[in-house]
């Protein structure tokens, strides 16, 4: 998977940088949103908690998708501005381990 940054714009009023990008994934399935987010963190040298991938739209018949991401200046700005469903789809799945010591009594 390769990501090309098309446009990067500062939005000082909302304390964020808005990024439009193309994701090229030849020979693969459409990448998951969290995989694209991880790649953007490395590419834009930012913290994972401050990036929100808003959309990722595949192009019909092509191995390419257009995306829109926002990089916030602080956690407070992110939580005050973003809607719950956008935050939910950008959240990492937490692994819950069973406590086997209680079961083997």
C-alpha positions in Angstrom: 0.0 0.0 0.0 1.3 3.4 -1.0 -0.1 6.8 0.1 0.3 10.0 -1.9 -0.5 13.3 -0.2 -2.4 15.5 -2.6 -3.2 18.5 -0.4 -2.3 19.6 3.1 -4.0 22.6 4.6 -3.7 24.3 8.0 -7.0 25.1 9.8 -6.0 27.3 12.7 -9.5 28.0 13.8 -10.2 24.3 14.5 -6.6 23.6 15.6 -6.0 20.9 12.9 -4.3 20.1 9.6 -6.5 18.7 6.9 -5.0 16.2 4.5 -6.3 14.8 1.2 -4.6 11.7 -0.1 -4.7 8.9 -2.5 -4.1 5.3 -1.4 -2.8 2.9 -4.0 -3.1 -0.8 -3.2 -2.4 -2.8 -6.3 -2.8 -6.5 -5.9 -4.5 -6.2 -2.5 -7.9 -5.7 -1.1 -9.1 -2.3 -0.1 -7.1 -1.4 3.0 -8.8 -1.1 6.4 -9.2 2.4 7.8 -6.9 1.6 10.8 -4.1 0.3 8.4 -4.3 3.6 6.5 -4.2 5.5 9.8 -1.0 3.7 10.9 0.6 4.5 7.5 -0.3 8.2 7.8 1.1 8.4 11.3 4.5 7.2 10.0 4.3 9.4 6.8 3.2 12.6 8.5 5.3 12.1 11.7 2.4 12.5 14.1 0.9 10.8 17.1 -1.7 8.1 16.5 -4.1 9.6 19.0 -4.3 12.9 17.1 -5.1 11.6 13.6 -8.6 10.9 12.4 -9.2 9.3 9.0 -12.6 10.8 8.1 -13.2 9.0 4.8 -11.7 6.4 2.4 -13.6 6.1 -0.9 -12.4 3.4 -3.3 -12.5 4.2 -7.0 -14.6 1.8 -9.1 -12.5 -0.6 -11.2 -9.2 0.7 -9.9 -6.9 -0.2 -7.1 -7.0 3.3 -5.7 -9.0 5.1 -3.0 -9.3 8.8 -2.1 -9.1 9.7 1.5 -9.5 12.7 3.9 -7.7 12.8 7.3 -7.4 15.4 10.0 -4.5 15.9 12.4 -5.4 17.8 15.5 -3.1 19.9 17.7 -4.4 18.4 20.9 -6.7 15.6 22.3 -9.1 18.2 23.7 -9.6 19.8 20.2 -10.2 16.4 18.7 -12.8 15.3 21.3 -14.6 18.7 21.2 -15.0 18.8 17.4 -15.3 15.2 16.1 -18.5 13.3 16.2 -18.9 10.0 18.1 -19.2 7.8 15.1 -16.0 9.1 13.5 -14.1 8.6 16.8 -15.5 5.1 17.0 -14.4 4.0 13.6 -10.9 5.3 14.3 -10.5 3.6 17.6 -8.2 0.6 18.0 -9.8 -2.7 19.0 -8.8 -3.5 22.6 -7.8 -7.1 23.3 -9.5 -8.4 26.4 -7.7 -11.3 28.0 -9.6 -13.9 30.1 -8.4 -14.4 33.7 -7.9 -18.1 33.7 -6.8 -18.3 37.4 -10.4 -17.7 38.6 -11.8 -20.4 36.3 -9.4 -23.2 37.5 -10.5 -23.2 41.1 
